[in-house]
Amino acid sequence: MSTEIENQILELQKKVGKLEKGTKDQLSMVVFSGDLDKILAAMIIATGAVAYDMKVKLFFTFWAISSLRDPKKNVSGKNFISKMFGVMLPKGRNKIKLSKMNMGGMGTAMIKGLMKKHNVASLDDMFKIAGELGVEINICEMSMNLMGFKAEEMIDYPHMNICGVATFLADASESKVQLFI
Amino acid sequence: MTTEELKKVTANHIVDARGTACPGPLLAAKKAIGDIESGEILEILSSDEGTKHDIPRWCEKMEHDFLGILEEDSYSRLFLKKA
């Protein structure tokens, strides 16, 4: 009888251990779009989640990586196509455009004006706050290479890593909230 | 708490988040809550309408005791007791 109880306890301990390792108070977000509105939404949700005591991990991939480029940094040694991509894609978060109603840049300028009027933090502020709050930014290495970007031309951000899809999946599988923007 | 009771409450710490939009007041509250002790009262000043929904929900999750809201002309005063 006592061994039976012991076995049951052991089994319960195993199950509790699994639960503990399971989902954390964590937000994992794929930031895919490189549009101003969507990056802004991603950053607002990310910083808000920190206030909710959640750990936040952002996985920047594809078009979103443009928003992480540092306009002051130039790297050499790129081939022709990479250089072309570099010229055609926005260089940094202050060059990205609205996904709708851009109207040749007029819409984007208007939204930036409205954001100021309504006291919405600018992207510059959002990235600064996110850095202070410990929001992690992971850059997808594959799409970075695909677009011909180099790690050296990314912004200085305190919690930034270059990684692959496995890192995102590992983070996402232990996160209570997962989003794709 | 009733409005009358709230009016008598003196906060241990007041954080002024007026003039910031979402998630400004929430981040201000999160920062300020670290500066007070358990059982002490935090007052948040906010001119952002959404904050009135956000802070009570945030308190639920963080297990702080949300005491209520006092409306002023152009802003709200939100009170909570730290868990």
HADDOCK unambig.tbl for C-alpha pairs under 7 A between the chains (distance, minus, plus):
assign (segid A and resid 44 and name CA) (segid B and resid 23 and name CA) 6.48 0.50 0.50
assign (segid A and resid 48 and name CA) (segid B and resid 23 and name CA) 5.67 0.50 0.50
assign (segid A and resid 48 and name CA) (segid B and resid 27 and name CA) 6.95 0.50 0.50
assign (segid A and resid 51 and name CA) (segid B and resid 26 and name CA) 6.41 0.50 0.50
assign (segid A and resid 51 and name CA) (segid B and resid 27 and name CA) 5.58 0.50 0.50
assign (segid A and resid 51 and name CA) (segid B and resid 30 and name CA) 5.45 0.50 0.50
assign (segid A and resid 52 and name CA) (segid B and resid 58 and name CA) 6.65 0.50 0.50
assign (segid A and resid 118 and name CA) (segid B and resid 21 and name CA) 6.90 0.50 0.50
assign (segid A and resid 119 and name CA) (segid B and resid 19 and name CA) 6.08 0.50 0.50
assign (segid A and resid 119 and name CA) (segid B and resid 20 and name CA) 5.17 0.50 0.50
assign (segid A and resid 119 and name CA) (segid B and resid 21 and name CA) 5.39 0.50 0.50
assign (segid A and resid 120 and name CA) (segid B and resid 20 and name CA) 6.63 0.50 0.50
assign (segid A and resid 120 and name CA) (segid B and resid 21 and name CA) 5.12 0.50 0.50
